[in-house]
Amino acid sequence: MRRLAGYPRGFYGCLILVFGGLAASGLMLLPNMLLMKLDIETGMDISGGLRLGTAATHCCAAFLTMLLLGSLLSVHVRAGLHRRQNLLTGVSLLVLLALAMMSAVGVYYFGNEDLSLAASILHASAGLLILITVLAHGIRGNQLFNRRRGRLRRNGRFSSQSAV
């Protein structure tokens, strides 16, 4: 499994697992949001008990994602900004994650129906864009890592611990 430099061994796997849980639970909740907020019938909505458990999972995964994001900010994001690599998707992710976090508050706490609807649409849109951007960021990061690893190997300075 890939390892992010500056992080403990299981960090990358934990990041993928938590983000995967967040994405899966968000996608499971999407048909219900479409039905409840926009009256769009998808035929894929989930019933009460499962919906509640999925929402709780989504909330817990979101809190864990924020925790992991905080640790990414201190090393990974700073290194990427310093190297000026993968900036478009990296900065886009930060903006979209902030938007998702702010809109999540509105999803839970806006009493006004119109504001709640806007927050729900914004949250779902940000979440879907985050999925696409994370994939693009990972693919581009792998390309940059492989290019850097190739350069280091040619210069005789590569070790298996060198990672972005």
N, C-alpha and C positions, 0 to 999 in steps of 0.2 A: 504494500500500500504506500502511496505517496506520503511524503513527510514534508511539512512546512518548516523551514529553517527558523530556529529560535523558539520552537514550541515543543512540548513533550511528545513522545512517540504516538500516543493515541489521539492527539488533538484533531488531526485531519479526519480520521474516521468518525470521531465524535461530532465534528462539524457537519459532515455529510449525513450522518444518522439523524441529528436534530433537525437540520434543514429539510431533509427528506420527509420527516414526520410533519413538519410545519407545512410543507407543500402538499403532501397527501391529504392532511386534514382540511386544509384550505380548499383544495379541489373537491373534496367530499361535501363541503358546506356550500359550495357555489350554487348547485341546483336549488337548494332551499332558499338562498338569498334571492335568486332570480324569481322563484315562485312567490315568496313573501313580500318582497319589495317592489317587484316589477310585474307581477302577475304573468310571468312567462313559465308555462308548463313544459318541463323537460322530460318528465316521466322517470327521472333519476333521483328525486328527492328522497331523503332518509327520514324515518319516523322519529318520534319524540325522544325515546330513551337513547337511541343510537346517536341522534343529533346532539343531545346534551353531552354525551361522552365525547363525541367528535369535537364539539366546541371547547370542552375542557382540555382536550388534548392539544387543540390548536393554540389555546391560551398558554398552556404550560410550555409548549414548543416555542412559542413566540418569546416568552421570558428567557428561556435558555438560549435562544438565538441572540437576543440582546446582550446576554452575558458573554457569549462567544464573540459577538461583534465588538464589544469593548476590548477584549483581549487582541482581536485582529487590528484594532486601531493603533494599539501601542507599538506593534512591530511590523506586521505585514503591510498595512496601509502607509505607514511612514516610509518603509523601504521602497514601496512602489512609487510614491510621490517623489522620493529622492532620486530614484533611477529614471523617473518619467516614463515608466513602462505600464502598459495596460490601463492608461489613464481614463479613456473614454468609458469603458465598461466599469472600471473601479469607482469613478466619481458618480456615474449613473446609478450604480448600486447603492452608494451612500445616500444619494438624494431620494431614490425610490424607497429604501428602507425607512428613512426618516418620514417620508410621506405615509407609508403603511403604518408606522407607529402612531403618528398623529391622527390619522383617520380611524385607527382602531379605537381610540378614546371616544371619538364621535359615534362609532358604531354602538358602543356600550352605553354611552351617557347622554347623547342628544335626545331631549324630550320632544323637540319639534320634528314632526314627521318629514318635512322637506329636508331639513338638515341631516336627519338620520339616513334618508334615502341617498343624499349626495355623499355622505361619508361612506356608506356601504358600496356605492358604485366606485368611488375613489379608491377604497381599500381593495376591492376585488381587482380593479384595473392595475393598481400598483403591484399587487401580488402576482398577477399573471406576467407583467413586465419584468418583475424580479426573477421569475423562473427563466425567462428567455435570456436576461442579462447575466445571470449566474452561469448559465451554460456557455454563453459567449466568452465571459471572463475566464472560465476554466479552460476552454479550448485555446484561447489566446495565451493564457498563462503557460499552458503546456508547451505551446510552440516556442515561446520565449525561453522557457526553461531548457528545452531540448537544444535550441540554438546556442544558449550559453554553455550548456554541458559539452556540446561539440567543440566549442572554442577552447574550453578548459582542457578537454582531452587532448586536443592538438598541441596545446602548450604544456602538457604533462602535469597539470595542476588539478585534475578532477578526482574527487573522492566520492564515495556513495553517500556521504553526509551532506554534500553541497546541494542545497535545494533553495528554491525561491520562496 
